[in-house]
Each structure stands twice: as C-alpha cells, then as structure tokens.
Amino acid sequence: MSSHHIVRDTQEPALIIANGEACSIQLLEQLLEWNPIVMVLDGALDRVLELGIKIDIVLGDFDRNHHPEEKLAHQYPIEIVHTPDQAKTDLEKGIEHLLTKGHKAINIIWATGRRSDHTITNLTNLVRYEESANLVMYDDYSKIFVLPKQFDKWYTQGSIISLIPIGKAEGIYTSGLKYDLQNDTLEIGIRSGSSNEAEEDGKVKIEYASGYLLMMECHD
C-alpha cells in the first residue's frame, strides 16, 4: 500500500487507527491521502504493518509483549508513546496526545466492530472530546460525528441518516427528512432516530436545544 503524503500541518486531520474491525482498503487509502499524520494504537500495530503503511506515532501500554522499537526500525523517524495509565482507553489517550500537539481535527478508523464494549466506549468518546476537536469516526458503513446544535447539509434523496442520542437530547427540530422531528426528545434506550432518510435531493436541517446527538451517515 502506498504511504500517506508528507505534509505536516496540524490544521489537516490526523488519523487514528484503532484496534476494531478493519475497513476496506479503498476507505483506508482515501483517508491516508488526506491525513498527514497517522497514529496507530498498539493493539493494531501488527495488522497495520502488514499493510505497509507509513506510521508517524504508535501509542499504547504495550502490554501484549510488543517490542515496538524492533518492529518499527524501518519506519524511523517515528514517535513511540508509552501510556501505561489503565484509567483511560488507548483511544482516549491517543486523542489527548494529538490534542497536546495542536491537532483540532481527528479522523478515526477501525474503532467499531469486534468487541461491543469497545465500540460503545469509542462512540461515546466522540462526545467526551467534542469541545476540543472535530472528531469523525469512519467504517465501511458509516460516517459518525457529534452534531452541532445547528446543522444543515445537502443530501441526495434516500440518504440514510440516523440520529443517536448520547443520554438525552431535547428540543429537536428537523426539515428535509422523511420523518421530521418537531420539538422532539430522543433518549438512549427509550427512543432513537435510527434509519431516517433524506426525503428528496436537497438540504437537511437539524437543530436541537440540549444534550448530544450523534449523526450517522449510513449506507449498506
């Protein structure tokens, strides 16, 4: 696989490769093209090295008999960050490390699938850090991000849009969806906005008063 381009700019998104289900090569190559800094969490290191990807940062507690210096000798210069703190997940530590380096846009892949507990925690981390950076999570079926309180975007007719609350989100108004919401409340475990869709080609508008909503732009 070709390496990512060599621009170094904290204004461009950094990419975190976590340790969930791998995405397609096509999606991975697309993200590598536009993300000048690539961080790999240690649990995924062997899988990423098999793909021949140029890595900038490897981060983790290295508790699986990893010897990253040996494995990455051909990758230098590379930053190896040992983070033994067990109070946080490697993804949390990875996001925080990039924030300290000035990154305000972070894309995340391989963070869904496999263990459900990891997937749920990774999704809620989008909310945890949403005030610090623009975080977007990708897999082969979804683009996931925290909705700002006011949002509008052009979609083609039938585009699948799911609004998933983290906790409770209130005062939700939408226009342009097949099933619009009018001053509605969505609450995790009670009511979600899964599998809605754009009514026609054009703008979808969403606003809400309180809480957090995850936008999931989905395709089968």
C-alpha positions as CSV (number, residue, x, y, z in Angstrom):
1,M,0.0,0.0,0.0
2,S,1.2,3.5,-0.8
3,S,2.3,5.7,2.1
4,H,0.4,8.8,3.0
5,H,1.6,12.2,1.7
6,I,4.2,14.0,3.7
7,V,2.7,17.4,4.5
8,R,2.9,18.1,8.2
9,D,0.1,20.5,9.2
10,T,-1.9,20.4,12.4
11,Q,-4.7,22.2,10.5
12,E,-5.2,19.0,8.5
13,P,-6.8,16.0,10.1
14,A,-4.7,13.4,11.9
15,L,-5.8,9.8,11.6
16,I,-6.0,7.3,14.4
17,I,-6.1,3.6,13.5
18,A,-7.7,1.8,16.5
19,N,-8.0,-1.9,17.1
20,G,-11.5,-2.8,16.0
21,E,-12.8,-4.3,12.7
22,A,-10.6,-3.3,9.7
23,C,-12.2,-1.2,7.0
24,S,-11.9,-1.7,3.3
25,I,-8.6,-0.9,1.5
26,Q,-10.4,1.8,-0.5
27,L,-11.6,3.7,2.5
28,L,-8.2,3.4,4.2
29,E,-6.4,4.7,1.2
30,Q,-8.8,7.6,0.9
31,L,-8.2,8.6,4.5
32,L,-4.4,8.2,4.2
33,E,-4.4,10.5,1.3
34,W,-5.9,13.4,3.3
35,N,-4.5,12.8,6.8
36,P,-0.8,13.8,7.0
37,I,-0.3,12.3,10.5
38,V,-1.0,8.7,11.2
39,M,-1.3,7.3,14.7
40,V,-1.7,3.6,15.3
41,L,-2.8,2.2,18.7
42,D,-0.6,-0.6,19.7
43,G,-3.2,-3.4,19.5
44,A,-3.5,-2.8,15.8
45,L,0.2,-2.4,15.1
46,D,0.9,-5.8,13.5
47,R,-2.1,-5.6,11.3
48,V,-1.1,-2.1,10.1
49,L,2.5,-3.1,9.4
50,E,1.2,-5.9,7.3
51,L,-0.4,-3.3,5.0
52,G,2.8,-1.4,4.5
53,I,1.5,1.9,5.9
54,K,3.9,4.6,6.9
55,I,3.3,5.4,10.6
56,D,4.1,8.6,12.4
57,I,3.0,7.7,16.0
58,V,2.5,4.4,17.9
59,L,0.7,4.8,21.2
60,G,-0.4,2.3,23.9
61,D,0.6,0.5,27.0
62,F,2.4,-2.2,25.0
63,D,1.1,-4.9,27.4
64,R,0.9,-7.6,24.7
65,N,4.7,-8.4,24.5
66,H,5.1,-5.7,21.9
67,H,8.6,-4.6,21.1
68,P,7.8,-1.6,19.0
69,E,11.4,-0.4,18.6
70,E,12.3,-3.6,16.8
71,K,9.2,-3.8,14.7
72,L,9.4,-0.1,13.6
73,A,13.1,0.2,13.0
74,H,12.4,0.5,9.2
75,Q,9.8,3.3,9.9
76,Y,12.0,5.9,11.6
77,P,11.6,8.7,12.3
78,I,8.6,7.6,14.4
79,E,7.2,8.7,17.8
80,I,6.6,5.8,20.2
81,V,4.4,6.9,23.1
82,H,4.2,4.6,26.1
83,T,1.0,5.3,28.1
84,P,0.5,2.7,30.9
85,D,-2.4,4.6,32.5
86,Q,-5.2,2.0,32.8
87,A,-7.8,4.5,33.8
88,K,-8.2,5.5,30.1
89,T,-8.5,3.6,26.9
90,D,-5.8,3.7,24.3
91,L,-8.2,5.7,22.0
92,E,-8.8,8.3,24.8
93,K,-5.0,8.6,25.3
94,G,-4.5,8.8,21.6
95,I,-6.9,11.7,21.2
96,E,-5.5,13.5,24.1
97,H,-1.9,13.1,22.8
98,L,-2.9,14.6,19.4
99,L,-4.7,17.5,21.2
100,T,-1.5,18.3,23.1
101,K,0.3,18.5,19.7
102,G,-2.3,21.0,18.4
103,H,-4.5,18.9,16.3
104,K,-8.0,20.2,16.1
105,A,-9.3,17.7,13.5
106,I,-9.0,13.9,14.1
107,N,-10.4,11.1,12.0
108,I,-10.7,7.6,13.5
109,I,-11.0,4.2,11.8
110,W,-11.0,0.6,13.0
111,A,-12.9,1.7,16.1
112,T,-16.2,-0.2,15.6
113,G,-16.9,-3.9,15.2
114,R,-15.3,-6.7,17.2
115,R,-15.9,-6.1,20.9
116,S,-19.1,-4.3,21.6
117,D,-17.9,-2.7,24.8
118,H,-15.0,-1.1,22.9
119,T,-17.4,0.1,20.1
120,I,-19.8,1.7,22.6
121,T,-17.0,3.4,24.5
122,N,-15.3,4.6,21.3
123,L,-18.6,6.2,20.2
124,T,-19.2,8.0,23.4
125,N,-15.6,9.4,23.2
126,L,-16.8,11.5,20.3
127,V,-18.9,13.4,22.8
128,R,-16.3,13.5,25.5
129,Y,-13.8,15.4,23.3
130,E,-16.2,17.3,21.0
131,E,-15.4,20.7,22.5
132,S,-11.7,20.1,22.0
133,A,-11.6,18.8,18.4
134,N,-13.6,17.9,15.3
135,L,-13.8,14.1,15.6
136,V,-15.1,11.9,12.9
137,M,-15.3,8.1,13.0
138,Y,-15.5,6.1,9.8
139,D,-16.1,2.5,9.0
140,D,-17.3,0.8,5.8
141,Y,-20.9,1.6,6.5
142,S,-21.0,4.8,8.4
143,K,-19.5,8.3,9.0
144,I,-20.2,9.3,12.6
145,F,-19.8,12.6,14.3
146,V,-21.4,14.8,17.0
147,L,-23.9,17.2,15.6
148,P,-23.5,20.8,16.4
149,K,-26.7,22.4,17.8
150,Q,-27.5,23.8,14.3
151,F,-26.7,21.8,11.2
152,D,-27.5,21.8,7.6
153,K,-26.1,19.8,4.7
154,W,-27.1,18.8,1.2
155,Y,-28.0,15.1,0.7
156,T,-29.3,13.0,-2.1
157,Q,-32.8,11.5,-1.9
158,G,-32.8,8.3,0.2
159,S,-29.5,9.0,2.0
160,I,-29.8,7.1,5.3
161,I,-29.4,9.4,8.3
162,S,-29.5,8.2,11.9
163,L,-29.7,10.5,14.9
164,I,-28.5,8.7,18.0
165,P,-28.7,10.4,21.4
166,I,-25.9,10.1,23.9
167,G,-28.0,10.4,27.1
168,K,-30.9,12.6,26.3
169,A,-31.3,15.3,23.5
170,E,-34.2,17.7,23.7
171,G,-35.9,20.3,21.6
172,I,-35.0,18.6,18.3
173,Y,-36.3,20.1,15.0
174,T,-35.6,18.7,11.6
175,S,-36.5,19.5,8.0
176,G,-35.8,17.6,4.8
177,L,-36.1,14.1,6.4
178,K,-38.8,11.5,5.6
179,Y,-39.8,11.5,9.3
180,D,-39.2,15.0,10.5
181,L,-39.0,15.8,14.2
182,Q,-40.8,18.8,15.8
183,N,-39.7,19.7,19.3
184,D,-39.0,16.1,20.0
185,T,-36.8,14.3,22.5
186,L,-34.5,11.4,21.8
187,E,-33.1,9.4,24.7
188,I,-30.8,6.4,24.7
189,G,-32.7,3.2,25.5
190,I,-36.0,5.0,25.1
191,R,-36.2,6.5,21.7
192,S,-33.7,7.0,18.9
193,G,-33.8,8.4,15.5
194,S,-32.3,5.5,13.6
195,S,-32.7,4.8,9.9
196,N,-34.4,8.1,8.8
197,E,-33.6,9.3,5.4
198,A,-33.5,12.4,3.2
199,E,-36.9,13.0,1.7
200,E,-35.5,14.4,-1.6
201,D,-32.4,15.9,-3.1
202,G,-31.6,19.0,-1.1
203,K,-30.7,20.3,2.3
204,V,-31.4,18.5,5.5
205,K,-31.6,20.9,8.5
206,I,-31.3,19.8,12.2
207,E,-31.2,21.8,15.4
208,Y,-31.7,20.9,19.0
209,A,-31.7,22.7,22.3
210,S,-29.8,20.4,24.7
211,G,-27.9,17.2,25.1
212,Y,-25.8,15.4,22.4
213,L,-26.7,13.8,19.1
214,L,-24.5,11.6,17.0
215,M,-25.1,11.9,13.3
216,M,-24.6,8.6,11.5
217,E,-24.5,8.9,7.7
218,C,-25.1,5.3,6.8
219,H,-25.0,3.1,3.7
220,D,-25.5,-0.7,3.4
